[in-house]
């Protein structure tokens, strides 16, 4: 019985050591991946990486991670030759294959990924190139406010607009209606200010836009992809 108790104690100790070693290894790997992603994307903000699954060491031995969750801040996406700041993007990457060793892996690529990116209304206003202000209009609409000069006076109008995804890579903002008040040409001039398209590029390789919707905190973009290059 004493020998059995000793074996049980030893087993518990070894199990604890293994768990501690496993958690230490995953922490080191998360830091390594975060640094690689940060450098590769040239991010202005921070990067957080969380590697899922236990035990981690057996995943490393097979050079295949079940799931890696990534949060990126301060992405500068390209939109029609201008920079659009993506406030935050979260992505869940599945079946991530590693090339090289844990401490010196050359690349990490996910078989598939899903996520959400957020563009603030302030940042989208700057990207509009139309001197307009965007904000949340409620009920999934964007409120766009702009000023035009007509008949010798400035006319400011706010319209509720629908935001949609076009051609898989372009955010489109279109006013549902523009109050013309009987002024010839007013609607067309307002729409020149408030209606615009912005093609989005520069996201991590392999990720594509899936849909967009207006929310309280900004325009939310659903992204999806296959063979997503996480690092390397």
N, C-alpha and C positions, 0 to 999 in steps of 0.2 A: 504494500500500500504506500509505503514511504517513497519507493522508487517511482510509483505512478504519480504521486503528488509532485515529485521533483520534475518528472517529465512534463507535467501540466504547467508548472511554473516556468520551466524553460521554454515551453511552447508559447506561453503568453508573452514572455519577454521577447522572444524572437519575432513573434507576430507584431508586437509593438514597434520593434526596431524596423521591421519591413515597412509598416505603415508610415513611420516617420521618414524613412528613406524615400519611400514612394512620393510622399507629399513634398519633400525637399526637392526631389527631381522634377516634379511637375511645376513647382514654383520657378525653378531655374529655367525650365523650358518656356514657360509663359513669358518670362522677362526677355529671353532670347528672341522669341517670335515677335514680341511687341517692338523691340528695338529694330528688327529687320523691317517690319511693316512701316514703322515710323520713318525710317530712312528711305525706303522704297517709294512711299507716297509723298514724301516731303511735307508732312503735315505740320500745320501751325499749332494745333492743339495736341491733346494727349491720346494715348492708345492703351486700351485695356484688352487683355487676352485671358480667356478662361478655358482650360482644356478639361473636357468632361471625361467621365469613365474611370473605373477603378478595376484592377490596378493599372497605373500608368506605365510602369516599367515593362509590362508584357506588351503593351501597345507599341512602345518604343522599339522593343526587340523585333517586332514584326514590321516596323517602319510604317505603321498605319494607325492614325488616331480616329476614334469614333466620331467625335464632335469637338469643334473649336468655336467658341463664341468670341466675337471681336467687336469692340466699340471704338470707333474712330471719331475724333473731333477735329474740326478745322480743315476739312478737305476743301481744296480749291478746284472745283470742276470747271471745265471750259464750256462756255455758252456763246456761240456765234462770235468767237474771237475775244470774248470778255471772260473775266473770272467770276464765278458764282460760288460763294462760300456755302458749303453744306455744313450746317451747325453740328450735326451728329449723325452718324450712321451706325446701326447695329446689324450684325450679320451672324447667322448660324451656318457654319460650314461643316459638312458631313463627309465622312470617308476621306480624310486628309492623308495623302501619301507623302512621306518624307524621302528626300534623296540625301545621302551622306549620313554622318553620325549625328547624335543628339546635340553635342556641343559645337558641331561645325557643319550642320546640314546645309546643303547648297540650295535647296528649294523645298517648298511645301505647296502642294496643289490639292484643292478640294474637288471631289467628284461632282458635288452639287452644293448650292447655297441659296439661302433666302435671307431677306433683311428689309430694313426700313431706313430711309434717309429723310432728314428734315431740313428744309430750306426756310429760314425765317422770312417774314414779310419785308423786313428792313433790307435784307440781302437781295431779295427778289426785286424790290423797288430799284435798287442800285443797278441791277442787271437789265432793267427794262429799257434804258436809254431814252425814255420818253418824259422824264421829269414828272413822274407820277408817284403817288404814295399808295402802297398796298397795305391792307389790314384784313382781319377776319370779318366777314359780313354776316356770319350766322348761317345755319342750315346748309353747311357745306359749300358756301359761296365765298368769293373773295370780293372785298370792297376796294375799288380802284378810284382814286381821286386825282383829277388833273385839271389844268387851267389852259384855256385857249383864248386867243385874241380875235374878236369878231366885231365888225362895225364900230371899231374904235374903242372897244372896252374889253376888259378881261372877264371871261365867263368861266366859273369853276363848277364842275359837276362831279358828283360821286355816283358810281354805277355798281350794281351787283353783277359779278362776272362768274362764269363757269370755268374751272380749270380742268384741262383734259390732257391726255397723252396722245401724241400723233406720231406715227411712223416708228414707234418704239423707242424714240430718243429725244423727242421734242415736247416741252411743256407749252401748252397753248392756253392763253387767257383771253376770253371773249365776253364782252358785255352782253347780258341777256336783253337789255333794252336801254336806250338812251333818250332821256326827255329832251325833245327838240324845241318845245314851246313856240312852234311856228316860225322859228328863225331859220331861213334857208341856209342849208349847208352846215348847220350846227352839229347834227348827228355825225356826219362824216368827219368833221374836224375833231370831235371828242373821241371818236373811235380810233383816229390816228394816234391819239395819246394813250388810250386805255387798252386797246387790243394789241397783243404782241405774242410772238412765238420765240422760245429760247431753246435751242438744241443743247442738250447736256452731254458732255463727254468728260473723260478724265477720271472716272471711277476706277476702282481696282480692276485689273484685267479679268475678263470673264463675266463680270456683273452687267446686267442689262436692266433698264427700266421696265416695270411691268404695269403699274398703274399709279395715278396721282390723285390726291384728294385734299381739299382745303380743311384745315383743322384750326383749333384755337391758337396753337403755338406756331403755326406756319404751314407750308405746303408739305404734306407727307408723301414720300415716293416709295412705293414698294419695289424692291429689286429682287432679281432671281438670276441664277446662272449655273453653268456647268464648267468643269475644268477651270475653276477660279484660282488664279495665282495668288496665294497668300503671302509668300515671301520667296525671294530668290530670283 
